[in-house]
Amino acid sequence: MITKDMKIIEVLDTNRKTAVVFMSYNMGCVGCMAARGETVEEAAQAHGVDVDELVAKLNEACN
């Protein structure tokens, strides 16, 4: 299960389908150096994205 406290790289390593979700929010997390140190919540805040909605979509992508 993906949580807002996970690092982006952890989410991407969990399931590569999550990359499509990040991209759908215009979040270039896939190739971003910050992905190793930034949490899902931090990235969502930086991009003006609702973190709860993002986490829900990321978890849906893993099913």
PDB file with SEQRES, HELIX, SHEET and CRYST1 records, atoms N, CA, C and O in Angstrom:
SEQRES   1 A   63  MET ILE THR LYS ASP MET LYS ILE ILE GLU VAL LEU ASP          
SEQRES   2 A   63  THR ASN ARG LYS THR ALA VAL VAL PHE MET SER TYR ASN          
SEQRES   3 A   63  MET GLY CYS VAL GLY CYS MET ALA ALA ARG GLY GLU THR          
SEQRES   4 A   63  VAL GLU GLU ALA ALA GLN ALA HIS GLY VAL ASP VAL ASP          
SEQRES   5 A   63  GLU LEU VAL ALA LYS LEU ASN GLU ALA CYS ASN                  
HELIX    1 AA1 ILE A    8  THR A   14  1                                   7    
HELIX    2 AA2 THR A   18  SER A   24  1                                   7    
HELIX    3 AA3 CYS A   29  GLY A   31  5                                   3    
HELIX    4 AA4 MET A   33  ARG A   36  5                                   4    
HELIX    5 AA5 VAL A   40  HIS A   47  1                                   8    
HELIX    6 AA6 VAL A   51  CYS A   62  1                                  12    
CRYST1    1.000    1.000    1.000  90.00  90.00  90.00 P 1           1          
ATOM      1  N   MET A   1       0.836  -1.173   0.000  1.00  0.00           N  
ATOM      2  CA  MET A   1       0.000   0.000   0.000  1.00  0.00           C  
ATOM      3  C   MET A   1       0.891   1.251   0.000  1.00  0.00           C  
ATOM      4  O   MET A   1       1.837   1.363   0.780  1.00  0.00           O  
ATOM      5  N   ILE A   2       0.572   2.149  -0.865  1.00  0.00           N  
ATOM      6  CA  ILE A   2       1.329   3.391  -0.995  1.00  0.00           C  
ATOM      7  C   ILE A   2       0.763   4.419  -0.021  1.00  0.00           C  
ATOM      8  O   ILE A   2      -0.452   4.560   0.119  1.00  0.00           O  
ATOM      9  N   THR A   3       1.663   5.131   0.648  1.00  0.00           N  
ATOM     10  CA  THR A   3       1.264   6.176   1.586  1.00  0.00           C  
ATOM     11  C   THR A   3       1.933   7.489   1.203  1.00  0.00           C  
ATOM     12  O   THR A   3       2.885   7.507   0.422  1.00  0.00           O  
ATOM     13  N   LYS A   4       1.432   8.578   1.754  1.00  0.00           N  
ATOM     14  CA  LYS A   4       1.974   9.895   1.439  1.00  0.00           C  
ATOM     15  C   LYS A   4       3.367  10.100   2.024  1.00  0.00           C  
ATOM     16  O   LYS A   4       4.077  11.020   1.617  1.00  0.00           O  
ATOM     17  N   ASP A   5       3.762   9.269   2.957  1.00  0.00           N  
ATOM     18  CA  ASP A   5       5.074   9.392   3.593  1.00  0.00           C  
ATOM     19  C   ASP A   5       6.176   8.659   2.845  1.00  0.00           C  
ATOM     20  O   ASP A   5       7.352   8.792   3.186  1.00  0.00           O  
ATOM     21  N   MET A   6       5.811   7.895   1.836  1.00  0.00           N  
ATOM     22  CA  MET A   6       6.810   7.146   1.061  1.00  0.00           C  
ATOM     23  C   MET A   6       7.594   8.086   0.145  1.00  0.00           C  
ATOM     24  O   MET A   6       7.056   9.070  -0.363  1.00  0.00           O  
ATOM     25  N   LYS A   7       8.852   7.770  -0.052  1.00  0.00           N  
ATOM     26  CA  LYS A   7       9.669   8.500  -1.026  1.00  0.00           C  
ATOM     27  C   LYS A   7       9.153   8.139  -2.423  1.00  0.00           C  
ATOM     28  O   LYS A   7       8.676   7.026  -2.647  1.00  0.00           O  
ATOM     29  N   ILE A   8       9.252   9.066  -3.337  1.00  0.00           N  
ATOM     30  CA  ILE A   8       8.764   8.837  -4.695  1.00  0.00           C  
ATOM     31  C   ILE A   8       9.444   7.635  -5.319  1.00  0.00           C  
ATOM     32  O   ILE A   8       8.796   6.829  -5.986  1.00  0.00           O  
ATOM     33  N   ILE A   9      10.745   7.509  -5.110  1.00  0.00           N  
ATOM     34  CA  ILE A   9      11.478   6.384  -5.694  1.00  0.00           C  
ATOM     35  C   ILE A   9      10.953   5.051  -5.165  1.00  0.00           C  
ATOM     36  O   ILE A   9      10.941   4.059  -5.895  1.00  0.00           O  
ATOM     37  N   GLU A  10      10.518   5.016  -3.900  1.00  0.00           N  
ATOM     38  CA  GLU A  10       9.937   3.797  -3.336  1.00  0.00           C  
ATOM     39  C   GLU A  10       8.638   3.443  -4.048  1.00  0.00           C  
ATOM     40  O   GLU A  10       8.366   2.277  -4.333  1.00  0.00           O  
ATOM     41  N   VAL A  11       7.839   4.473  -4.330  1.00  0.00           N  
ATOM     42  CA  VAL A  11       6.571   4.253  -5.024  1.00  0.00           C  
ATOM     43  C   VAL A  11       6.837   3.710  -6.428  1.00  0.00           C  
ATOM     44  O   VAL A  11       6.205   2.745  -6.859  1.00  0.00           O  
ATOM     45  N   LEU A  12       7.768   4.329  -7.128  1.00  0.00           N  
ATOM     46  CA  LEU A  12       8.109   3.882  -8.487  1.00  0.00           C  
ATOM     47  C   LEU A  12       8.668   2.470  -8.476  1.00  0.00           C  
ATOM     48  O   LEU A  12       8.381   1.682  -9.377  1.00  0.00           O  
ATOM     49  N   ASP A  13       9.459   2.143  -7.469  1.00  0.00           N  
ATOM     50  CA  ASP A  13      10.015   0.795  -7.361  1.00  0.00           C  
ATOM     51  C   ASP A  13       8.953  -0.231  -6.996  1.00  0.00           C  
ATOM     52  O   ASP A  13       9.076  -1.405  -7.346  1.00  0.00           O  
ATOM     53  N   THR A  14       7.909   0.202  -6.294  1.00  0.00           N  
ATOM     54  CA  THR A  14       6.825  -0.701  -5.909  1.00  0.00           C  
ATOM     55  C   THR A  14       6.071  -1.185  -7.141  1.00  0.00           C  
ATOM     56  O   THR A  14       5.762  -2.369  -7.274  1.00  0.00           O  
ATOM     57  N   ASN A  15       5.783  -0.252  -8.032  1.00  0.00           N  
ATOM     58  CA  ASN A  15       5.046  -0.600  -9.251  1.00  0.00           C  
ATOM     59  C   ASN A  15       5.288   0.485 -10.294  1.00  0.00           C  
ATOM     60  O   ASN A  15       4.969   1.652 -10.067  1.00  0.00           O  
ATOM     61  N   ARG A  16       5.840   0.110 -11.409  1.00  0.00           N  
ATOM     62  CA  ARG A  16       6.167   1.074 -12.464  1.00  0.00           C  
ATOM     63  C   ARG A  16       4.931   1.740 -13.076  1.00  0.00           C  
ATOM     64  O   ARG A  16       5.048   2.786 -13.715  1.00  0.00           O  
ATOM     65  N   LYS A  17       3.761   1.150 -12.890  1.00  0.00           N  
ATOM     66  CA  LYS A  17       2.527   1.760 -13.401  1.00  0.00           C  
ATOM     67  C   LYS A  17       2.246   3.094 -12.708  1.00  0.00           C  
ATOM     68  O   LYS A  17       1.501   3.922 -13.232  1.00  0.00           O  
ATOM     69  N   THR A  18       2.838   3.300 -11.539  1.00  0.00           N  
ATOM     70  CA  THR A  18       2.628   4.546 -10.819  1.00  0.00           C  
ATOM     71  C   THR A  18       3.231   5.733 -11.571  1.00  0.00           C  
ATOM     72  O   THR A  18       2.810   6.871 -11.364  1.00  0.00           O  
ATOM     73  N   ALA A  19       4.197   5.484 -12.430  1.00  0.00           N  
ATOM     74  CA  ALA A  19       4.801   6.561 -13.224  1.00  0.00           C  
ATOM     75  C   ALA A  19       3.745   7.253 -14.076  1.00  0.00           C  
ATOM     76  O   ALA A  19       3.784   8.472 -14.243  1.00  0.00           O  
ATOM     77  N   VAL A  20       2.815   6.496 -14.608  1.00  0.00           N  
ATOM     78  CA  VAL A  20       1.746   7.051 -15.440  1.00  0.00           C  
ATOM     79  C   VAL A  20       0.873   7.999 -14.608  1.00  0.00           C  
ATOM     80  O   VAL A  20       0.420   9.030 -15.104  1.00  0.00           O  
ATOM     81  N   VAL A  21       0.644   7.644 -13.360  1.00  0.00           N  
ATOM     82  CA  VAL A  21      -0.166   8.488 -12.477  1.00  0.00           C  
ATOM     83  C   VAL A  21       0.552   9.809 -12.228  1.00  0.00           C  
ATOM     84  O   VAL A  21      -0.047  10.877 -12.354  1.00  0.00           O  
ATOM     85  N   PHE A  22       1.827   9.740 -11.877  1.00  0.00           N  
ATOM     86  CA  PHE A  22       2.585  10.975 -11.661  1.00  0.00           C  
ATOM     87  C   PHE A  22       2.550  11.853 -12.914  1.00  0.00           C  
ATOM     88  O   PHE A  22       2.352  13.065 -12.826  1.00  0.00           O  
ATOM     89  N   MET A  23       2.739  11.246 -14.052  1.00  0.00           N  
ATOM     90  CA  MET A  23       2.748  12.002 -15.309  1.00  0.00           C  
ATOM     91  C   MET A  23       1.375  12.617 -15.608  1.00  0.00           C  
ATOM     92  O   MET A  23       1.299  13.699 -16.189  1.00  0.00           O  
ATOM     93  N   SER A  24       0.298  11.939 -15.216  1.00  0.00           N  
ATOM     94  CA  SER A  24      -1.046  12.466 -15.470  1.00  0.00           C  
ATOM     95  C   SER A  24      -1.310  13.750 -14.673  1.00  0.00           C  
ATOM     96  O   SER A  24      -2.204  14.525 -15.013  1.00  0.00           O  
ATOM     97  N   TYR A  25      -0.536  13.962 -13.627  1.00  0.00           N  
ATOM     98  CA  TYR A  25      -0.631  15.185 -12.830  1.00  0.00           C  
ATOM     99  C   TYR A  25       0.460  16.191 -13.216  1.00  0.00           C  
ATOM    100  O   TYR A  25       0.719  17.153 -12.493  1.00  0.00           O  
ATOM    101  N   ASN A  26       1.081  15.953 -14.350  1.00  0.00           N  
ATOM    102  CA  ASN A  26       2.182  16.804 -14.825  1.00  0.00           C  
ATOM    103  C   ASN A  26       3.327  16.878 -13.826  1.00  0.00           C  
ATOM    104  O   ASN A  26       3.985  17.907 -13.671  1.00  0.00           O  
ATOM    105  N   MET A  27       3.543  15.753 -13.156  1.00  0.00           N  
ATOM    106  CA  MET A  27       4.637  15.653 -12.196  1.00  0.00           C  
ATOM    107  C   MET A  27       5.745  14.831 -12.852  1.00  0.00           C  
ATOM    108  O   MET A  27       5.557  13.649 -13.142  1.00  0.00           O  
ATOM    109  N   GLY A  28       6.878  15.445 -13.080  1.00  0.00           N  
ATOM    110  CA  GLY A  28       7.986  14.760 -13.737  1.00  0.00           C  
ATOM    111  C   GLY A  28       8.821  13.943 -12.781  1.00  0.00           C  
ATOM    112  O   GLY A  28      10.042  13.875 -12.924  1.00  0.00           O  
ATOM    113  N   CYS A  29       8.188  13.329 -11.820  1.00  0.00           N  
ATOM    114  CA  CYS A  29       8.883  12.603 -10.762  1.00  0.00           C  
ATOM    115  C   CYS A  29       9.728  11.440 -11.277  1.00  0.00           C  
ATOM    116  O   CYS A  29      10.704  11.043 -10.640  1.00  0.00           O  
ATOM    117  N   VAL A  30       9.356  10.913 -12.404  1.00  0.00           N  
ATOM    118  CA  VAL A  30      10.049   9.748 -12.935  1.00  0.00           C  
ATOM    119  C   VAL A  30      11.523  10.045 -13.188  1.00  0.00           C  
ATOM    120  O   VAL A  30      12.378   9.211 -12.889  1.00  0.00           O  
ATOM    121  N   GLY A  31      11.828  11.200 -13.723  1.00  0.00           N  
ATOM    122  CA  GLY A  31      13.208  11.522 -14.031  1.00  0.00           C  
ATOM    123  C   GLY A  31      13.822  12.572 -13.129  1.00  0.00           C  
ATOM    124  O   GLY A  31      14.905  13.081 -13.416  1.00  0.00           O  
ATOM    125  N   CYS A  32      13.151  12.901 -12.051  1.00  0.00           N  
ATOM    126  CA  CYS A  32      13.600  13.977 -11.171  1.00  0.00           C  
ATOM    127  C   CYS A  32      14.576  13.452 -10.118  1.00  0.00           C  
ATOM    128  O   CYS A  32      14.352  12.406  -9.508  1.00  0.00           O  
ATOM    129  N   MET A  33      15.652  14.192  -9.921  1.00  0.00           N  
ATOM    130  CA  MET A  33      16.635  13.809  -8.908  1.00  0.00           C  
ATOM    131  C   MET A  33      16.047  13.859  -7.494  1.00  0.00           C  
ATOM    132  O   MET A  33      16.504  13.137  -6.607  1.00  0.00           O  
ATOM    133  N   ALA A  34      15.053  14.694  -7.284  1.00  0.00           N  
ATOM    134  CA  ALA A  34      14.433  14.807  -5.962  1.00  0.00           C  
ATOM    135  C   ALA A  34      13.641  13.559  -5.589  1.00  0.00           C  
ATOM    136  O   ALA A  34      13.285  13.382  -4.424  1.00  0.00           O  
ATOM    137  N   ALA A  35      13.362  12.698  -6.553  1.00  0.00           N  
ATOM    138  CA  ALA A  35      12.549  11.498  -6.305  1.00  0.00           C  
ATOM    139  C   ALA A  35      13.154  10.612  -5.222  1.00  0.00           C  
ATOM    140  O   ALA A  35      12.429   9.882  -4.545  1.00  0.00           O  
ATOM    141  N   ARG A  36      14.447  10.666  -5.056  1.00  0.00           N  
ATOM    142  CA  ARG A  36      15.100   9.830  -4.045  1.00  0.00           C  
ATOM    143  C   ARG A  36      14.886  10.353  -2.628  1.00  0.00           C  
ATOM    144  O   ARG A  36      14.898   9.574  -1.675  1.00  0.00           O  
ATOM    145  N   GLY A  37      14.689  11.657  -2.479  1.00  0.00           N  
ATOM    146  CA  GLY A  37      14.578  12.215  -1.147  1.00  0.00           C  
ATOM    147  C   GLY A  37      13.246  12.843  -0.817  1.00  0.00           C  
ATOM    148  O   GLY A  37      12.980  13.170   0.339  1.00  0.00           O  
ATOM    149  N   GLU A  38      12.399  13.017  -1.829  1.00  0.00           N  
ATOM    150  CA  GLU A  38      11.124  13.708  -1.647  1.00  0.00           C  
ATOM    151  C   GLU A  38      10.001  12.702  -1.441  1.00  0.00           C  
ATOM    152  O   GLU A  38       9.928  11.681  -2.124  1.00  0.00           O  
ATOM    153  N   THR A  39       9.132  13.006  -0.491  1.00  0.00           N  
ATOM    154  CA  THR A  39       7.982  12.133  -0.262  1.00  0.00           C  
ATOM    155  C   THR A  39       6.864  12.467  -1.243  1.00  0.00           C  
ATOM    156  O   THR A  39       6.892  13.503  -1.907  1.00  0.00           O  
ATOM    157  N   VAL A  40       5.898  11.590  -1.324  1.00  0.00           N  
ATOM    158  CA  VAL A  40       4.731  11.819  -2.167  1.00  0.00           C  
ATOM    159  C   VAL A  40       4.032  13.096  -1.719  1.00  0.00           C  
ATOM    160  O   VAL A  40       3.602  13.893  -2.552  1.00  0.00           O  
ATOM    161  N   GLU A  41       3.917  13.292  -0.426  1.00  0.00           N  
ATOM    162  CA  GLU A  41       3.245  14.483   0.093  1.00  0.00           C  
ATOM    163  C   GLU A  41       4.002  15.757  -0.279  1.00  0.00           C  
ATOM    164  O   GLU A  41       3.386  16.744  -0.680  1.00  0.00           O  
ATOM    165  N   GLU A  42       5.314  15.745  -0.152  1.00  0.00           N  
ATOM    166  CA  GLU A  42       6.120  16.918  -0.504  1.00  0.00           C  
ATOM    167  C   GLU A  42       5.997  17.247  -1.989  1.00  0.00           C  
ATOM    168  O   GLU A  42       5.878  18.413  -2.368  1.00  0.00           O  
ATOM    169  N   ALA A  43       6.025  16.218  -2.817  1.00  0.00           N  
ATOM    170  CA  ALA A  43       5.898  16.433  -4.260  1.00  0.00           C  
ATOM    171  C   ALA A  43       4.519  16.975  -4.614  1.00  0.00           C  
ATOM    172  O   ALA A  43       4.391  17.870  -5.449  1.00  0.00           O  
ATOM    173  N   ALA A  44       3.493  16.431  -3.975  1.00  0.00           N  
ATOM    174  CA  ALA A  44       2.129  16.902  -4.227  1.00  0.00           C  
ATOM    175  C   ALA A  44       1.999  18.376  -3.856  1.00  0.00           C  
ATOM    176  O   ALA A  44       1.413  19.157  -4.606  1.00  0.00           O  
ATOM    177  N   GLN A  45       2.538  18.753  -2.716  1.00  0.00           N  
ATOM    178  CA  GLN A  45       2.482  20.148  -2.288  1.00  0.00           C  
ATOM    179  C   GLN A  45       3.219  21.045  -3.271  1.00  0.00           C  
ATOM    180  O   GLN A  45       2.736  22.125  -3.609  1.00  0.00           O  
ATOM    181  N   ALA A  46       4.371  20.610  -3.727  1.00  0.00           N  
ATOM    182  CA  ALA A  46       5.178  21.412  -4.655  1.00  0.00           C  
ATOM    183  C   ALA A  46       4.465  21.622  -5.983  1.00  0.00           C  
ATOM    184  O   ALA A  46       4.689  22.623  -6.663  1.00  0.00           O  
ATOM    185  N   HIS A  47       3.603  20.670  -6.351  1.00  0.00           N  
ATOM    186  CA  HIS A  47       2.918  20.740  -7.639  1.00  0.00           C  
ATOM    187  C   HIS A  47       1.450  21.153  -7.514  1.00  0.00           C  
ATOM    188  O   HIS A  47       0.719  21.156  -8.505  1.00  0.00           O  
ATOM    189  N   GLY A  48       1.022  21.498  -6.307  1.00  0.00           N  
ATOM    190  CA  GLY A  48      -0.363  21.931  -6.113  1.00  0.00           C  
ATOM    191  C   GLY A  48      -1.387  20.832  -6.331  1.00  0.00           C  
ATOM    192  O   GLY A  48      -2.488  21.085  -6.818  1.00  0.00           O  
ATOM    193  N   VAL A  49      -1.019  19.606  -5.967  1.00  0.00           N  
ATOM    194  CA  VAL A  49      -1.881  18.441  -6.163  1.00  0.00           C  
ATOM    195  C   VAL A  49      -2.409  17.980  -4.810  1.00  0.00           C  
ATOM    196  O   VAL A  49      -1.678  17.975  -3.819  1.00  0.00           O  
ATOM    197  N   ASP A  50      -3.678  17.596  -4.771  1.00  0.00           N  
ATOM    198  CA  ASP A  50      -4.274  17.056  -3.550  1.00  0.00           C  
ATOM    199  C   ASP A  50      -3.615  15.710  -3.241  1.00  0.00           C  
ATOM    200  O   ASP A  50      -3.716  14.770  -4.029  1.00  0.00           O  
ATOM    201  N   VAL A  51      -2.950  15.622  -2.107  1.00  0.00           N  
ATOM    202  CA  VAL A  51      -2.170  14.433  -1.777  1.00  0.00           C  
ATOM    203  C   VAL A  51      -3.052  13.199  -1.590  1.00  0.00           C  
ATOM    204  O   VAL A  51      -2.668  12.103  -1.997  1.00  0.00           O  
ATOM    205  N   ASP A  52      -4.218  13.361  -0.987  1.00  0.00           N  
ATOM    206  CA  ASP A  52      -5.094  12.204  -0.769  1.00  0.00           C  
ATOM    207  C   ASP A  52      -5.590  11.631  -2.093  1.00  0.00           C  
ATOM    208  O   ASP A  52      -5.658  10.414  -2.265  1.00  0.00           O  
ATOM    209  N   GLU A  53      -5.933  12.513  -3.020  1.00  0.00           N  
ATOM    210  CA  GLU A  53      -6.367  12.075  -4.346  1.00  0.00           C  
ATOM    211  C   GLU A  53      -5.222  11.357  -5.066  1.00  0.00           C  
ATOM    212  O   GLU A  53      -5.422  10.310  -5.683  1.00  0.00           O  
ATOM    213  N   LEU A  54      -4.027  11.932  -4.979  1.00  0.00           N  
ATOM    214  CA  LEU A  54      -2.858  11.326  -5.627  1.00  0.00           C  
ATOM    215  C   LEU A  54      -2.566   9.945  -5.063  1.00  0.00           C  
ATOM    216  O   LEU A  54      -2.338   9.000  -5.819  1.00  0.00           O  
ATOM    217  N   VAL A  55      -2.572   9.821  -3.756  1.00  0.00           N  
ATOM    218  CA  VAL A  55      -2.300   8.520  -3.121  1.00  0.00           C  
ATOM    219  C   VAL A  55      -3.350   7.487  -3.542  1.00  0.00           C  
ATOM    220  O   VAL A  55      -3.017   6.332  -3.806  1.00  0.00           O  
ATOM    221  N   ALA A  56      -4.602   7.901  -3.601  1.00  0.00           N  
ATOM    222  CA  ALA A  56      -5.666   6.986  -4.030  1.00  0.00           C  
ATOM    223  C   ALA A  56      -5.419   6.508  -5.460  1.00  0.00           C  
ATOM    224  O   ALA A  56      -5.569   5.321  -5.751  1.00  0.00           O  
ATOM    225  N   LYS A  57      -5.044   7.414  -6.345  1.00  0.00           N  
ATOM    226  CA  LYS A  57      -4.781   7.049  -7.738  1.00  0.00           C  
ATOM    227  C   LYS A  57      -3.551   6.146  -7.848  1.00  0.00           C  
ATOM    228  O   LYS A  57      -3.537   5.212  -8.650  1.00  0.00           O  
ATOM    229  N   LEU A  58      -2.528   6.419  -7.052  1.00  0.00           N  
ATOM    230  CA  LEU A  58      -1.329   5.574  -7.067  1.00  0.00           C  
ATOM    231  C   LEU A  58      -1.654   4.156  -6.614  1.00  0.00           C  
ATOM    232  O   LEU A  58      -1.161   3.187  -7.190  1.00  0.00           O  
ATOM    233  N   ASN A  59      -2.480   4.040  -5.587  1.00  0.00           N  
ATOM    234  CA  ASN A  59      -2.876   2.707  -5.110  1.00  0.00           C  
ATOM    235  C   ASN A  59      -3.754   1.990  -6.125  1.00  0.00           C  
ATOM    236  O   ASN A  59      -3.647   0.774  -6.284  1.00  0.00           O  
ATOM    237  N   GLU A  60      -4.620   2.727  -6.813  1.00  0.00           N  
ATOM    238  CA  GLU A  60      -5.446   2.119  -7.861  1.00  0.00           C  
ATOM    239  C   GLU A  60      -4.566   1.548  -8.967  1.00  0.00           C  
ATOM    240  O   GLU A  60      -4.853   0.477  -9.501  1.00  0.00           O  
ATOM    241  N   ALA A  61      -3.513   2.250  -9.306  1.00  0.00           N  
ATOM    242  CA  ALA A  61      -2.618   1.813 -10.380  1.00  0.00           C  
ATOM    243  C   ALA A  61      -1.912   0.508 -10.023  1.00  0.00           C  
ATOM    244  O   ALA A  61      -1.499  -0.244 -10.906  1.00  0.00           O  
ATOM    245  N   CYS A  62      -1.777   0.247  -8.731  1.00  0.00           N  
ATOM    246  CA  CYS A  62      -1.083  -0.972  -8.297  1.00  0.00           C  
ATOM    247  C   CYS A  62      -1.978  -2.194  -8.296  1.00  0.00           C  
ATOM    248  O   CYS A  62      -1.498  -3.319  -8.156  1.00  0.00           O  
ATOM    249  N   ASN A  63      -3.271  -1.980  -8.452  1.00  0.00           N  
ATOM    250  CA  ASN A  63      -4.211  -3.126  -8.436  1.00  0.00           C  
ATOM    251  C   ASN A  63      -4.406  -3.712  -9.808  1.00  0.00           C  
ATOM    252  O   ASN A  63      -5.159  -4.673  -9.967  1.00  0.00           O  
TER     253      ASN A  63                                                      
END                                                                             
